[in-house]
Amino acid sequence: MIQNGAQGSAPVATPIIVDGVAAGACMSFPPTGHSNGKAVFLDPGHGGLDPGVVGVAGGRQVLEKDVALAVSTRLAAMLRGDGYRVVMARVTDASVARPTA
């Protein structure tokens, strides 16, 4: 989970509305360091029912969706600390596709 600068505090995020994407899927996080006026979009692929590649490491099953989200979350924290606003396509294990009728 992405958090603001204070340890253990709630995430600071703003939902971003994008056509074709489920409501609440895209979230914008402000910089925790001095703002440089730039933004980065991170898309931790897969999620929800789509695991991506399924592998095994150290005798344990590893899902691409979990690795992608973990790496993106850590990268987002580093970028925010360097003054970037970060927009993430997903912040939980959920599909971002808007359900179709």
C-alpha positions as CSV (number, residue, x, y, z in Angstrom):
1,M,0.0,0.0,0.0
2,I,1.3,3.4,-0.9
3,Q,1.4,5.8,2.1
4,N,2.3,9.4,2.7
5,G,5.4,10.4,4.5
6,A,4.2,9.6,8.0
7,Q,4.7,6.0,9.0
8,G,1.5,4.0,9.5
9,S,-0.7,6.8,8.2
10,A,-3.5,6.3,5.7
11,P,-2.7,6.6,2.0
12,V,-3.2,10.0,0.4
13,A,-4.8,9.4,-3.0
14,T,-7.2,11.0,-5.5
15,P,-9.2,8.8,-7.8
16,I,-8.6,9.5,-11.6
17,I,-11.5,9.0,-14.0
18,V,-10.5,7.2,-17.2
19,D,-12.8,6.0,-20.0
20,G,-13.0,2.2,-20.1
21,V,-11.5,1.8,-16.6
22,A,-13.4,0.7,-13.5
23,A,-14.2,3.6,-11.1
24,G,-11.6,3.9,-8.4
25,A,-9.0,1.8,-10.2
26,C,-6.7,4.6,-11.2
27,M,-5.3,6.6,-8.2
28,S,-3.1,9.7,-8.1
29,F,-0.6,10.1,-5.2
30,P,1.0,13.5,-4.5
31,P,4.8,13.8,-4.0
32,T,6.1,13.3,-0.5
33,G,9.2,15.3,-1.3
34,H,9.3,18.8,-2.8
35,S,7.2,18.7,-6.0
36,N,9.1,18.9,-9.3
37,G,5.9,19.5,-11.3
38,K,6.2,16.1,-13.1
39,A,4.0,13.0,-13.1
40,V,4.7,9.3,-13.8
41,F,2.0,6.7,-14.7
42,L,2.7,3.2,-13.5
43,D,0.7,0.2,-14.7
44,P,1.2,-2.9,-12.6
45,G,-0.2,-5.3,-15.2
46,H,-2.7,-8.0,-14.7
47,G,-4.6,-8.2,-11.4
48,G,-7.9,-9.7,-10.3
49,L,-8.7,-12.9,-12.1
50,D,-5.7,-12.4,-14.5
51,P,-2.6,-13.7,-12.8
52,G,-0.3,-13.1,-15.7
53,V,2.6,-15.6,-15.8
54,V,2.5,-18.2,-13.0
55,G,5.9,-19.5,-12.0
56,V,7.7,-21.2,-9.1
57,A,10.5,-19.7,-7.0
58,G,12.0,-21.3,-4.0
59,G,9.3,-24.0,-4.1
60,R,6.5,-21.4,-3.9
61,Q,4.1,-20.3,-6.6
62,V,4.7,-16.8,-7.8
63,L,2.2,-14.7,-9.8
64,E,3.2,-12.0,-12.1
65,K,0.4,-9.8,-10.9
66,D,1.7,-9.9,-7.4
67,V,5.3,-9.1,-8.4
68,A,4.2,-6.3,-10.7
69,L,2.1,-4.6,-8.0
70,A,4.9,-5.0,-5.4
71,V,7.5,-3.5,-7.7
72,S,5.2,-0.7,-8.8
73,T,4.3,0.2,-5.2
74,R,8.0,0.4,-4.2
75,L,8.9,2.4,-7.3
76,A,6.0,4.8,-6.6
77,A,7.2,5.5,-3.1
78,M,10.7,6.3,-4.4
79,L,9.4,8.5,-7.2
80,R,7.1,10.4,-4.8
81,G,10.1,11.0,-2.5
82,D,11.9,12.5,-5.5
83,G,9.0,15.0,-6.1
84,Y,6.9,13.2,-8.7
85,R,3.1,12.8,-8.6
86,V,2.4,9.2,-9.3
87,V,-0.7,7.8,-11.0
88,M,-1.2,4.0,-10.6
89,A,-3.5,2.0,-12.8
90,R,-4.2,-0.2,-9.8
91,V,-3.3,-0.3,-6.2
92,T,-5.0,-3.6,-5.1
93,D,-5.3,-7.0,-6.6
94,A,-8.2,-6.1,-8.9
95,S,-9.0,-5.9,-12.5
96,V,-9.0,-2.3,-13.9
97,A,-11.3,-3.1,-16.8
98,R,-14.8,-1.7,-16.6
99,P,-17.4,-4.4,-16.6
100,T,-19.3,-4.6,-19.9
101,A,-23.0,-5.2,-20.1
